[in-house]
Amino acid sequence: MSPPTRVLVCDDQDLIRTGFSTIIDAQPDLEVVGACGDGRAAVDLARRLCPDVVVMDVRMPVLDGIEATRLLAGVGVADPVKVLVVTTFNLDEYVYEALRAGASGFLLKDAPAGQLLAGIRTVASGAALLAPEVTRQLVGRYASRISPPDAAPVDGLLSPRELEVLRLIAEGLSNGEIAAELVISHETVKTYVSRILTKLDLRDRVQAVVYAYRRGLVT
């Protein structure tokens, strides 16, 4: 049997922190290894305890969840931690900035307990939590801010087919929808997605979407 997924819970509200910890610890495949109430403590505990997933609030004292996420999972971090942002704000700038900082996905605090648990498992597996349509809405809302006019071209980095797949990912299509659009198999799409992430040194689909918008591949 595989060891349980180790989870660090970070939220400045004691009731929410305790509730999340209780729900998570009740699962045989999940284990809460620590809990804290501010971003600085989250960074320190994550570096010391090496959790598989950090459940991170956005608005916290000392250091907010966005900056804490950047320190744990951002560009240049040698051993990034998977961060699941949990917020009261749906598709707002805080969530967008957290995703840019390196978070693997987000949930709303009023989501059912089952969604929280599924979200932790999804992020722990290495997948992005955002549904394709949510990704499109979230990143599309801030496209003008993501896409600087001097964005670096991707010519030569990806093959024409890989560029096509990347554009479709950024437009919010699932693997199944991409397969239907390009008339190729689901497994072939998965292979293309894996190649794209590897070539561009991206962790998941969320980062691929942001990358595509920043380079002007999608408007």
C-alpha positions in Angstrom: 0.0 0.0 0.0 1.3 3.4 -0.9 2.1 5.9 1.9 -0.5 8.6 2.5 -0.3 11.9 0.7 1.3 14.4 3.2 -0.7 17.7 3.5 0.1 21.0 5.1 -2.9 23.2 5.8 -2.4 27.0 5.9 -5.3 29.3 6.7 -5.5 32.3 9.1 -9.0 31.2 10.4 -8.6 28.7 13.1 -12.1 27.1 12.5 -11.4 26.6 8.8 -7.9 25.3 9.5 -9.2 22.8 12.0 -12.1 21.8 9.8 -9.9 21.2 6.8 -7.4 19.2 8.9 -10.2 17.0 10.4 -11.7 16.3 7.0 -8.3 15.4 5.5 -7.0 13.3 8.3 -10.1 11.2 8.2 -9.0 9.8 4.8 -6.8 6.7 4.8 -4.8 8.0 1.9 -4.2 11.5 3.3 -2.3 12.7 6.3 -2.1 16.3 7.7 1.6 16.8 8.7 1.2 20.4 9.9 -1.1 23.4 10.1 -0.4 27.2 10.4 -2.0 30.6 10.2 0.2 32.7 8.1 2.3 32.5 4.9 5.7 32.8 6.5 4.9 29.9 8.7 3.7 28.0 5.7 6.9 28.5 3.9 9.0 27.5 6.9 6.9 24.4 7.7 6.8 23.3 4.1 10.6 23.5 3.8 11.0 21.6 7.0 8.2 19.0 6.7 8.3 18.4 2.8 4.6 17.9 2.3 3.2 16.5 -0.9 0.6 19.3 -1.1 0.1 22.6 0.6 -3.5 23.8 1.0 -3.0 27.5 0.9 -5.3 30.4 1.8 -4.8 33.7 -0.1 -5.3 36.5 2.4 -3.2 35.9 5.5 -1.0 38.0 7.9 2.8 38.3 7.9 3.0 36.9 4.3 0.1 36.4 2.0 -0.7 33.2 0.2 0.4 34.5 -3.2 4.0 35.3 -2.0 4.2 32.1 0.0 3.2 30.2 -3.1 5.8 32.0 -5.1 8.5 31.1 -2.6 7.4 27.4 -2.5 6.5 26.8 -6.2 7.6 29.7 -8.3 10.1 30.1 -11.1 13.6 29.1 -9.9 12.5 27.1 -6.9 14.8 24.1 -6.8 12.3 21.6 -5.4 8.8 23.1 -5.9 6.0 22.1 -3.7 2.5 21.5 -5.1 0.1 24.2 -3.9 -3.6 24.1 -3.9 -5.1 27.6 -3.3 -8.3 27.7 -1.4 -10.1 31.0 -1.5 -13.4 32.8 -0.9 -13.0 34.7 -4.2 -14.1 33.1 -7.4 -11.9 33.8 -10.4 -10.5 37.0 -9.1 -7.2 38.6 -9.4 -5.9 37.0 -6.3 -6.4 33.5 -7.7 -4.9 34.5 -11.0 -1.8 35.9 -9.3 -1.5 32.7 -7.2 -1.6 30.5 -10.3 1.1 32.7 -11.9 3.1 32.3 -8.7 3.1 28.5 -9.3 0.0 27.1 -7.7 -1.3 23.9 -9.3 -5.0 24.9 -9.0 -7.6 26.4 -6.8 -10.9 25.7 -5.0 -13.5 27.9 -3.3 -13.8 27.6 0.5 -17.5 26.8 0.2 -16.8 23.8 -2.0 -18.1 20.4 -0.6 -15.6 18.4 1.4 -15.5 15.8 -1.4 -14.2 18.5 -3.8 -11.4 19.5 -1.3 -10.3 15.9 -1.0 -10.5 15.2 -4.7 -8.6 18.5 -5.3 -5.8 17.4 -3.0 -5.5 14.0 -4.7 -5.6 15.6 -8.1 -2.8 18.1 -7.3 -0.7 15.4 -5.6 -0.9 13.3 -8.7 0.8 16.0 -10.7 -2.3 17.2 -12.5 -3.8 20.7 -12.6 -7.0 21.1 -10.7 -8.6 23.7 -13.0 -11.3 22.4 -15.4 -10.6 23.5 -19.0 -13.6 25.9 -19.1 -12.5 27.5 -15.8 -9.0 27.8 -17.0 -10.2 29.7 -20.1 -12.4 32.0 -18.1 -9.7 32.7 -15.5 -6.8 33.4 -17.8 -8.9 34.9 -20.6 -10.2 37.5 -18.1 -6.6 38.7 -17.6 -5.3 38.1 -21.2 -4.4 41.7 -21.8 -2.3 41.7 -18.6 -0.7 38.3 -19.3 0.3 39.1 -22.9 3.1 41.7 -22.9 3.8 43.2 -26.4 7.4 42.0 -26.3 6.5 38.3 -25.5 9.3 35.9 -26.7 8.4 33.8 -29.7 8.2 30.1 -29.5 9.4 29.4 -33.1 11.6 26.3 -33.1 10.7 25.2 -29.6 7.6 23.3 -30.6 6.6 21.5 -33.8 3.6 22.9 -35.7 1.4 20.1 -34.3 2.5 20.8 -30.8 1.8 24.5 -31.2 -1.7 23.6 -32.4 -2.2 21.4 -29.4 -0.9 24.2 -27.1 -3.4 26.7 -28.6 -6.3 24.3 -28.1 -5.2 23.7 -24.4 -5.1 27.5 -23.9 -8.6 27.8 -25.5 -9.9 25.5 -22.8 -10.3 22.2 -24.6 -10.0 19.0 -22.7 -7.8 16.1 -24.1 -10.9 14.4 -25.5 -12.0 17.6 -27.2 -8.6 18.2 -28.7 -8.6 14.6 -29.9 -11.9 15.2 -31.7 -10.8 18.5 -33.1 -7.6 17.2 -34.6 -9.0 13.7 -35.4 -6.3 11.9 -33.4 -6.5 9.4 -30.5 -6.7 10.4 -26.8 -3.4 8.8 -26.1 -1.7 10.8 -28.9 -3.0 14.0 -27.3 -1.6 12.9 -24.0 1.7 12.3 -25.7 1.7 15.8 -27.3 0.7 17.5 -23.9 3.6 15.7 -22.2 6.1 16.8 -24.9 4.9 20.4 -24.7 5.3 20.5 -20.9 8.7 18.9 -21.1 10.0 21.1 -23.9 8.8 24.4 -22.3 9.8 23.3 -18.8 6.2 23.7 -17.5 4.7 21.7 -14.6 1.1 21.4 -15.7 -1.7 22.6 -18.1 -2.3 25.7 -16.0 1.2 26.9 -16.7 0.8 25.9 -20.3 -2.3 28.2 -20.6 -0.5 31.1 -19.0 2.5 30.5 -21.3 0.4 30.5 -24.4 -1.3 33.8 -23.5 2.0 35.4 -22.5 3.4 34.6 -26.0 0.4 35.8 -27.8 -0.6 32.4 -29.1 -4.1 32.9 -27.9 -6.1 36.1 -27.6 
